[in-house]
Amino acid sequence: MRSVVLHGPRDVRVEDTPDPEIVEPTDAIIKVTATCVCGSDLWPYRGLEPVNQPSRMGHEYVGVVDQIGSAVNDLQIGDLVVGSFVASDNTCEICQAGFQSRCIHQVMMGSVGTQAEYARIPLADGTLVKVPGTPTEQQLKSLLAASDVLGTGWFAAVAAEAGPGKTVAVVGDGAVGLLGILAAKHLGAERIIAFSRHADRQALATKFGATDIVEERGEGGIKRVLELTNGYGAHSTIEAVGTQEAMDQAIGSTRAGGHVGFVGVSHGVELNGFGLFWATVSLLGGPAPVRRFLPELIELIMTDQIDPGQVFDLTLPIEQAAEGYKAMDERRATKVMLTL
């Protein structure tokens, strides 16, 4: 089968790799219908995370069940399914508390690689959610977004306690940040302040529900949020980048007693205990428990209540995966969908 393989910084190739096989009785094999390039894929692509050997890429996917293990009870061959970027049993105490991404039996799907024609899904009953009906082309894009960036943006908004009457600030205008705006709007936020310097992303942020756009960063960005909120700061802030500047900006933009939902994969982020003490804000984040939200998100998508698939502004066949990575790296694309 064809798979996307990263050999080193900015060295993406599409190669023939062995078809996946059932390893554990709880596995399923899916024929991948759609996959995509994630912003987190750019960390190793840029050489900011080590690549010590050729590595299969991808952790977002929609597909059709092709094979099932002997212990898979809730799925049938032919089911259209969406799954999280973290495989989970959905039964352990951590899963039952709503944090499936930290399941005690978790398997990170990046270690499997879903930018491929077929993928093995561990813990299939706990990980995969069936899609009712036949999605339109646009709904398929939205279902693909639900596999990671929508679910991650949704978790960020929930972790930040976005809701009616709240002002929400969003640090990061990539796919996750943009879909955090969509989530905050759906959760009833009264005002949404988006940090963005890119006209196309500003337009999509506004379409998803942003009421204010702030182009300043760092201390200037914090000052602007304080000006917009009569000196108080946002009730809820989403941090969707993962850098020191982004975290500082998120905490600084949040009012005392407010909440920060951080979902950007942290790289070189350190928190000053004294500053955090006086900030008096709550922090909750990490890898998003996408599985918690998938049933609700699938229903919202399939009933056309939300359209997160708009974050895909470039679609390429899998053979052109290298161009997709390059386009996102150069910020010529927000989110790249790969077709098979």
Buried (B, 14 or more C-beta within 10 A) or exposed (E): BBBBBBEBBEBBEBEEBEEBEBEBEBBBBBBBBBBBBBBBBBBBBEEEBEBEEBBBBBBBBBBBBBBBBEEBEEBEEEBBBBBBBBBBBBBBEBBEEEBBBBBEBBBEBBEBBBBBBBBBBBBBBBBBBBBEEEBEEBBBBBBBBBBBBBBBBBBBBBBBBBBEEBBBBBBBBBBBBBBBBBBBBBBEBBBBBBBBEBEBBBEBBBEBBBBBBBEBBEEEBBBBBBEBBEEBBBBBBBBBBBBBEBBBBBBBBBBEEBBBBBBBBBEEBEBEEEEEEEBEBBBBBBBBBBBBBBEEBBEBBBEEEBBBBBBBBBBBEBEBBBBBBBBBBEEEBBBBBBBB
